[in-house]
Amino acid sequence: MTNVTRRTALGLGLSAALMVGTTGRSYAADPIKIGFPANLTGNAASLDAPMLNGGKLAAAEINAAGGVLGRPIELVVYDTKSDATVISTVGSQLIDSDKVVGMVAYSDSDSVLALGPQIQKAKIPLITPGATSPKLPSQLGDEVFLACFGDNVQAAVGAEFALNKLNAKTGYLLTDIGTEYTTLLSDYFVKTYEHGGGKLLGKDSYKTGDKTFTAQIAKIKALPEAPGFIYAASLVDEVTLILKQLRQAGINVPVVGGDGYDSPLLLQVGGKAAENTYFTTHSYIGEGATPKVQAFMTAYKAANKVDPENAFAALGYDAVKLMADAIKRAGAVDSAKIRDAIAATSGFDGVTGTITYRPGIAVPDKSVSVIGVKDGKLMLASESAPTFIPEP
């Protein structure tokens, strides 16, 4: 967990209802309550804490501009501690006691899966900023929308990047079998890489929380030939250890993965071992970014006294803005009308790209950024949409 994550978690405690951006403006009507459960402690904290800060910035801007339908936005925030039991308890609190009309929630698919049945039963629309499983809407129902691309899209871009940019015609696969996110990412990667003519020299697995990867590394070293790269479907805590142990074993081929790497911990913990690592994510947040991203970076730093930690900060911002836009278009603070307005979204211009939902499809079509580590810094290596997309 980063220092900013610790500060955020300590400041919020278990729960807090935040009225943001209303200073100096009086409202005649009650606030519009939007639930914002987030894992501010635990293994998802380095993603969810920036996501929340981005959401708070969006709410502050909305309220400073007059709110929505003449009412302020209130984010009702809880720390769900990366724990499925806490997520379920908080879901009941938000629905039954706080009476939220919609939710913005989570950077990971497992947390949305834990919350989803409750919001579906209560008919409360949910926009997830960063849970990338394209299966979520079909698994949970028509109240769930992604503000991000699906894992099938980012895994495809990662595979095509390896084939076309790294010229890696052979590869090796490492998969964390402990999460929905990593297992799906791995499956979609294999389909795309082999579809493009790539050959996997081997596959191996591990579980979330593992600290030692000696056995997996021994298998790679025993291969008759070195793979052109390693695709590690991993979260950041494990991949930093994998990188260190790979490099210590003399394996210096490129390592490619998904947006689970998009955390300050990649460089802070991975250090020099993170060199020659690439990951797919939602937007390039850094020097040389687009003007729209630069404007967001400036506003985020002014509000939080730090630069945006990763693309999840921008996703949180976009998701709150999208929810507010849907409430405005619905013309009423009514969950059913808000849900229909979200589904009808077309051409919403976000920091992380344009969001349009095709009829019956709750996952937007968005391009993917590939970020690389060079000389201890993050750099934009590629920006594209895949030529082949596996079925969800």
N, C-alpha and C positions, 0 to 999 in steps of 0.2 A: 504494500500500500504506500502511495506517495505521501509526502508531507501535506499536500493540498487535500488529499483524500482524508487523512487523519483530522485535519482542521474541520473539514465539512462534516464528518461523522460526529466529532465532539460537539460541534455547534448545534447539530440537529437533535442529538440523542435518539431515542426510539421514534419519536414522532413530533411533528410540528406542522401547523397550518400557517402558510406564509402568504401574507398580503404584500405584494411587491409592486413598486413603481407607482404608488398612489399618493406619495407625499405632495402636498400642495394642491391637491385636487379633491373636491368633495363630490360624492355620488349620492343621489337620492335613493337609488335602488340597492338591494342586497347584492353581494358579489356572486359571480358564477363560479361554482366550485368544480375544479378539475383535479382528479386524483393523480398524484405523481409518486407512486411507490418506487423506490430505487434501492439497490444494494450498495449502501454507502460504507459498509464494512463487509469483510469476507472476500472471496476470490474474484468477485466482479467489481470491486470498489474502484479500481483504477480506470474503469470505463464508465460506470454509472455516476460517479461524482462529477466529472466534467459534463456529462450529459445533463445532470440536474442544474449545474451552473448555467449551461446554455439555455435551458428551459426557463430559469428565473430571469435571465436577461431578456428573453422574448416577452415574458409576461410584463416585465417592467416597461418595456417599450410600448406594448399594447395599452397598458393602463395610463402611461404618460400621454398617449395620443387620444385618450377619451374612452378607453375600454371597448367593450363589444355590446352592441345594442343598448348603449348608455349605462352599462354596468361594468364594474371592474372584474378582472380575472383573479381568482384566488387559487393558488396551487396548494393542495393539501398533501403534504410530504410525509412519508414514513421511511425509515431505514428498515428494510426487510432482511438485512444481514446475510444475503446469499443463502437463505435457508427456506426450504419449501414449506415447512410448517408455519414459519413467521409470515411468509407470503400469503398463505391461506387465511391466517388470522387478520392480517391487514386488509385483505380483500373484503372480508365481512365488515370490518370497521368502515371502510370507505363507502361501501354500498348501503349498509343498514343505518349507520350512525351519522356519517358525514354527508350522506345524500349527494354524492357527486353526480354530475350529468355526463361525464366522460372521463377517460383516463389516458394518460401518457405514461408508458411504463417499459423500462428495462432495455438492456443492451444484449441480453442473451436469451436464446430460445427456451431453455429449460425453465427459466423464471416465468416466462409468458405461459408456458404449458401448465405451470402450477397455478397461475391466476385465472387462466382462460375460462375454465368451466363456470366459475362464479360470475364473471362478467357476461358470459353468454346467457346464463340462466336469468340474470337480472336485466338483460337487454341494455347494457351500458356499453357504448362504443369505446374501443381501445385502439390507440395508435401506438405502436411500438417504434421508438426511434431506431433501435439497433439490433433487434432480434431478427436474424437473417434467414431462418428456415422458411422456404417457400411453401412448406406444408402446413404452416400454422393456421391459415384461414380454413383449409379443408378439415384439419384436425379439430378445430375449436368451434368454428361457425362464422356467421356473417357479421359479427360485431368486431372482428379483429382485422386491422389494417397495418401494413408495413409502410414506414416512411423511407425505408432503405431497400436496396436491391436484395434479391434472394441469394442463398448460398450457391445455387446452381449457376448463377451468373458470375459471382466472384471466383468460384473454383474454376470455371471455364476460362476466365481471363488469366488466372494464375497458370493454368496448363498451357494456354497458347503463348503466354509470355515466356515460359520455359522453352517451348519448342522454337519460337520464332525470334526471340530477343537473346536468350541465352544459348540458343542452338544446341539445346540438351535433348538429344534423341533417346537417351536412356535415363532412367530415374529410379529412385528408391522411395518407398512410402512408409512413413511412420504415422500412426493414428492413435490419438487418445480415445479409447473406447468408453470413457466415462461420461461423455456429454452428448446430447442430441446434436449440438452444433458441430462438433468435430467429426462425428461419424458420418453425418450427411455431407460435410465438406469433402471428406475423403472419398466418398462414393462418387460424388459429382466430378471430382478431379480425375479419378481413374477413367470414367467414361469419356471425358473430353480428351485427356492425354492420349489414350489408346485410339480414339477416333481420329486424332490428328497424326497418327503414325508413330507415336512414342512407345517405347518398350520399358516396362518396369522390370528391373533386375531382382526385385524382391519386395516383400511387405512385412511389416512387423507392427506391434501395438504395445500400448502401455495404458495406465490409468491415471486420471486426475489425482494429483497429490504425490505421485511417484517422485523420488529424489535422485535415484541412481539409474542410469541407462547403460550400464556396462554390457549386459547381455545383448541389447539391441545393437550397440556399437560394434561388438565383436562379430556379429553376423555381417555387418556392412564391410568390415575389414577383411572378412574371409571370402568375399565375392571374387570370382576370377578376374573381373575388371571393375574399376571404380565407376559408380554411376555419374552421369553428367550433373546431377543435382539431387537434392533430397527434398521431397515435399513432406512437411511436418504439419499435420492437421492438429493444431495445439492451441492452448491458451497461453498467455504470456508467462505465467509463473513457471510452467514446465518447459517452454521453449527456451527460456534463458539458460536453464540448467542443461538442456540438450545441446545448445550451442557451445557452452563452455566445455562440456565433456567430449563433444565431437572434435573441437579444435585441439584439445589436449591430447586426443588420440591421433592427431595428424590428419584428420579428415577436413579439408578446407574447401570442398565443393560448395557452390551456392545452396542456400536453404531458402525455400519458398513456402509461404503459408497465407493464412487469411487475416481478417481484420481483428482476430483475437490477439494479434501481435501489436495492435495499434495502441500502445500504452507507453508512457514515459519509462516504465520499467524495462522495456526492451534495451534501451541504451544505459539506463542507470544500473541495472543488474547484469545485463549481458556484457557490457563493456566492450573490449576489443573483439571478443568472440562473436559479437553481432555483425561484424564486418561481413560483407557479401551475403547479407540476408535481404530478402524481398518479401513484401506482403501486400495483399490487395486490401483496399479500404475505400471509404466513401467520398473522400475529398482530400486534396493535398492542402494541409494547413501549415504553411511555412513561407520562407523567403521566396519570392517570385510567384506566389499564388495569384489567382485571378482577382480583379478589383473587388468583386462581390465578397470573396473570401477575406481579402485584406480589410474591408470595411467591418466585417464581423470580428476579425481578430482585434482590431482597434477597440471596438465597443466592448468586447469580452475582457480585454486587459484593463480597460477603464473601470469595469464593474468588479473584477475579481483580483486585480493587482498582479496577475500572472498571465502569460500568453496561453491561448487554448492548448490544452495538453494533447489533444488528439481530435480526430474527426467526430467522435461521439459528442463532443461539446456542440458542434454545429448540427448534428442530428437532433439533439435535444431541443435546440433553438428552433429548427425547422418543424419539429413535431408539434410544439406548442403553438407556433404561428399557424400551422395547418388546422389544428383543432379550433383555434379562434376564428379562422377564415370560414370553417364549416359552420360554426355557430352563427356567424353573421349571415351567411347564405341561407341557413335554415330559417332565419327570421324569428326564431323562438328558442327559449331555453328548454328544449324538449329532446330527450335522448334519442327517440326514434327518428325525429326530423334531422337531428345532428348526424346520426348514422347514415341516413340517406344522402345528406349533403357531402359527407366525406366520400362516399361511394361515387358521387357525381363529380369529384374533383378533376379538373382538367387544366393543365398549364400552370399549376402552382409553382412559382419561381422561388426555389429555396437556395440556401447557401450550398447544399450538397447536390444540387441539380433540380431539374424540373420533375414535378410529380403529377402524373395522370394515371387514373385507374380506368383500365378498359372494362367494359361491362362484365360483371361477374368475376373480375380479377382484382384481388386486394393487394397485389404486389406491383409497385411501379416499375417501369422500364427506365433504368438509369445506367450511365456509364460507370466504369470502375477505375480508380486510380491505383497504380502500382508504385509503392514507395520502396526505395532501396536505402541501405546503410553504406555510406562511403566516407572514409576518413572521420568516422565517429559522428557523422551527421546524417539526418534524413534528407533524401532528395527524391524528386519526382522522376521515376524511371519510365513511366508509360501512363497513358490515359486512353481507354478504349472500351468498346462494347465487344462481346465475344462474337465470333462468326458461327459458333456452334453452341447451343444451350441444351444441356440434358433436361429431360422432363422432370418436374418436381417429384 
